[in-house]
């Protein structure tokens, strides 16, 4: 069978007409449904917020309860500025 005979047989075939009901259903499904931005991304935002809050609450017990003075003192010791820190602290205490 060659291409010409196949083309002739295919040209003879006529597909049946589509029913009106089928055409309406196809067109109804083909119309894009517009979802608003908030409907799409609100669940994602709520999940992210919940994860952040849980993470923040979970890591609260691990925070140091050092005072600010102790933190600065430790930083001065680590950086080798203990003498300057002591001098500044003594000057502040002297003026107060």
C-alpha positions as CSV (number, residue, x, y, z in Angstrom):
1,X,0.0,0.0,0.0
2,X,1.5,3.3,-1.0
3,X,1.0,6.8,0.4
4,X,-1.5,7.9,-2.3
5,X,-3.9,5.0,-1.6
6,X,-3.7,5.7,2.1
7,X,-4.4,9.4,1.6
8,X,-7.5,8.5,-0.6
9,X,-8.9,6.1,2.0
10,X,-8.4,8.7,4.8
11,X,-10.0,11.4,2.7
12,X,-13.2,9.3,2.4
13,X,-13.5,8.9,6.1
14,X,-15.5,11.6,7.8
15,X,-15.6,11.8,11.6
16,X,-19.1,11.9,13.2
17,X,-20.4,15.3,14.3
18,X,-19.8,16.2,17.9
19,X,-22.9,16.4,20.1
20,X,-23.8,19.7,21.6
21,X,-23.5,18.3,25.1
22,X,-19.9,17.2,24.4
23,X,-19.0,20.5,22.9
24,X,-20.3,22.4,25.9
25,X,-18.4,20.2,28.3
26,X,-15.2,20.6,26.4
27,X,-15.6,24.4,26.2
28,X,-16.4,24.6,29.9
29,X,-13.2,22.7,30.8
30,X,-11.1,24.7,28.3
31,X,-11.9,28.1,30.0
32,X,-9.1,28.8,32.4
33,X,-10.1,29.1,36.0
34,X,-8.5,32.2,37.5
35,X,-7.3,31.6,41.1
36,X,-6.4,34.7,43.0
37,X,-2.9,35.2,44.3
38,X,-3.9,34.9,47.9
39,X,-5.8,31.6,47.4
40,X,-2.7,30.1,45.9
41,X,0.0,31.3,48.2
42,X,-1.8,31.7,51.6
43,X,-1.4,28.1,52.6
44,X,2.3,28.3,51.7
45,X,2.7,31.5,53.7
46,X,0.8,30.0,56.7
47,X,3.0,26.9,56.7
48,X,6.2,29.0,56.5
49,X,5.0,31.2,59.4
50,X,4.1,28.1,61.5
51,X,7.5,26.5,60.8
52,X,9.3,29.8,61.8
53,X,7.4,30.1,65.0
54,X,8.0,26.5,66.0
55,X,11.7,26.9,65.2
56,X,11.9,30.1,67.2
57,X,10.1,28.6,70.1
58,X,12.2,25.4,70.0
59,X,15.6,27.3,70.2
60,X,14.6,29.6,73.0
61,X,16.0,27.4,75.8
62,X,19.4,27.3,74.1
63,X,20.0,31.0,74.4
64,X,22.6,32.2,76.8
65,X,21.4,34.2,79.8
66,X,24.6,36.2,80.0
67,X,24.3,39.9,80.7
68,X,25.4,42.4,78.1
69,X,28.4,43.4,80.3
70,X,29.6,39.8,80.5
71,X,29.2,39.4,76.7
72,X,31.4,42.5,76.1
73,X,33.9,41.4,78.6
74,X,34.2,38.0,76.9
75,X,34.6,39.6,73.5
76,X,37.3,42.0,74.8
77,X,39.2,39.0,76.3
78,X,38.9,37.0,73.0
79,X,40.2,40.0,70.9
80,X,43.0,40.9,73.3
81,X,41.5,44.3,74.3
82,X,41.1,43.4,78.0
83,X,43.2,46.4,79.2
84,X,41.2,48.9,77.1
85,X,37.9,47.4,78.2
86,X,38.9,47.6,81.9
87,X,40.1,51.2,81.4
88,X,36.8,52.2,79.8
89,X,34.7,50.4,82.4
90,X,36.8,52.1,85.2
91,X,36.3,55.5,83.6
92,X,32.5,55.0,83.4
93,X,32.3,53.9,87.0
94,X,34.5,56.8,88.1
95,X,32.3,59.4,86.4
96,X,29.1,58.0,87.7
